[in-house]
């Protein structure tokens, strides 16, 4: 004799699964635009740090760079609105992009001298080290 477990909600579950598949397949052709935290590369040399941030689709007016204490924050908020009218159809779309990314600056940098340049979707930040932080070569004579 085989026993079958009684599941009173089985039909409801099958119904819900069918609707989920229907809506998932219906909306899969619509693009969803999201903006994740941008990719950041940081390089260090004896003079300071070079930060490169990929920000495609933005302009220099969309980007905010600020330093508060020892915290460097990069952020952006961009809203787009598009309206099209063709025959009897009206299409109105809105997009909103935003991100905020913060970095703790080391004590050996000069926050007042940070320089930023934005070109072709790439934000470049030069974060110079202070004079006392730059390594100095000392020769020690052996006796």
C-alpha positions as CSV (number, residue, x, y, z in Angstrom):
1,X,0.0,0.0,0.0
2,X,1.4,3.4,-1.0
3,X,0.8,6.4,1.2
4,X,0.4,9.8,-0.3
5,X,0.9,12.8,2.0
6,X,-2.2,15.0,2.1
7,X,-1.5,18.6,1.1
8,X,-4.6,20.8,1.2
9,X,-2.8,23.8,-0.4
10,X,-1.4,21.8,-3.3
11,X,-3.9,23.2,-5.8
12,X,-3.4,26.7,-4.6
13,X,0.4,26.2,-4.9
14,X,0.0,25.0,-8.5
15,X,-2.2,28.0,-9.3
16,X,0.3,30.4,-7.8
17,X,3.2,28.8,-9.7
18,X,1.3,29.2,-13.0
19,X,0.7,32.9,-12.3
20,X,4.3,33.4,-11.3
21,X,5.5,31.9,-14.6
22,X,3.0,33.9,-16.6
23,X,4.1,37.2,-15.1
24,X,7.8,36.4,-15.2
25,X,7.6,35.5,-18.9
26,X,5.5,38.6,-19.6
27,X,7.9,41.1,-18.1
28,X,11.2,39.4,-19.1
29,X,11.3,41.4,-22.4
30,X,11.1,44.7,-20.6
31,X,14.6,46.1,-19.8
32,X,15.2,47.0,-16.2
33,X,17.8,49.7,-15.7
34,X,19.7,49.7,-12.5
35,X,22.9,51.3,-11.5
36,X,25.0,49.4,-9.1
37,X,28.0,50.8,-7.3
38,X,30.5,51.8,-9.9
39,X,33.8,49.9,-10.4
40,X,36.7,51.7,-8.8
41,X,40.4,51.1,-9.3
42,X,42.9,52.5,-6.8
43,X,46.7,52.7,-7.6
44,X,49.4,53.9,-5.2
45,X,52.8,55.3,-5.9
46,X,55.3,57.4,-3.9
47,X,53.4,60.6,-4.7
48,X,49.8,59.5,-3.9
49,X,46.8,57.5,-5.0
50,X,45.1,57.5,-8.3
51,X,41.4,56.5,-8.3
52,X,39.6,55.6,-11.5
53,X,35.8,55.3,-11.3
54,X,33.7,54.1,-14.3
55,X,30.6,56.2,-14.7
56,X,29.1,55.6,-18.1
57,X,26.1,57.6,-19.1
58,X,26.8,60.4,-16.6
59,X,28.1,63.9,-17.1
60,X,30.3,65.9,-14.9
61,X,27.3,67.8,-13.6
62,X,25.7,64.5,-12.4
63,X,28.7,63.7,-10.1
64,X,29.4,64.9,-6.6
65,X,32.7,64.4,-4.9
66,X,33.2,65.6,-1.4
67,X,35.5,65.1,1.6
68,X,34.2,65.3,5.2
69,X,36.9,64.6,7.8
70,X,38.8,61.6,6.4
71,X,35.8,60.3,4.4
72,X,35.8,60.7,0.6
73,X,32.3,60.3,-0.9
74,X,31.4,59.9,-4.6
75,X,27.7,60.1,-5.4
76,X,25.3,60.8,-8.2
77,X,21.6,61.2,-8.7
78,X,20.1,61.5,-12.1
79,X,16.5,61.6,-13.1
80,X,15.4,61.3,-16.7
81,X,11.9,61.8,-18.1
82,X,10.9,61.0,-21.7
83,X,7.5,61.5,-23.3
84,X,6.5,60.3,-26.8
85,X,3.2,60.9,-28.6
86,X,2.3,58.9,-31.7
87,X,-1.2,58.8,-33.1
88,X,-3.5,58.0,-30.1
89,X,-0.7,56.4,-28.0
90,X,1.1,58.3,-25.3
91,X,4.2,56.8,-23.7
92,X,5.8,58.5,-20.7
93,X,8.8,56.9,-19.0
94,X,10.9,57.9,-16.0
95,X,14.3,56.6,-15.0
96,X,16.2,57.3,-11.8
97,X,19.8,56.5,-11.2
98,X,21.7,57.0,-7.9
99,X,24.7,55.7,-6.1
100,X,26.9,56.7,-3.2
101,X,30.3,55.3,-2.5
102,X,32.6,56.3,0.4
103,X,36.3,55.7,1.1
104,X,38.2,56.3,4.3
105,X,41.3,58.3,3.4
106,X,44.6,57.4,5.0
107,X,46.2,59.9,7.4
108,X,49.1,60.5,4.9
109,X,47.0,62.3,2.2
110,X,46.3,65.9,1.6
111,X,42.5,66.2,1.2
112,X,42.7,69.8,0.2
113,X,44.8,69.0,-2.9
114,X,42.6,66.3,-4.3
115,X,42.0,66.9,-8.0
116,X,39.1,65.3,-10.1
117,X,38.7,65.1,-13.8
118,X,35.8,63.5,-15.7
119,X,36.2,62.4,-19.4
120,X,34.5,59.8,-21.5
121,X,32.7,58.2,-18.6
122,X,35.8,57.9,-16.5
123,X,36.2,59.9,-13.3
124,X,39.9,60.2,-12.3
125,X,40.8,61.4,-8.8
126,X,44.4,62.3,-7.9
127,X,44.8,62.0,-4.1
128,X,48.3,63.3,-3.2
129,X,50.3,62.2,-0.2
130,X,51.6,64.8,2.2
131,X,55.3,65.7,2.1
132,X,56.0,64.0,5.4
133,X,54.4,60.8,4.2
134,X,56.6,60.5,1.1
135,X,59.4,58.0,1.6
136,X,62.9,59.5,1.9
137,X,66.0,57.7,1.1
138,X,68.5,57.7,3.9
139,X,72.0,56.3,3.4
140,X,73.5,54.8,6.4
141,X,77.3,54.6,6.4
142,X,78.8,51.4,7.5
143,X,81.9,51.7,9.7
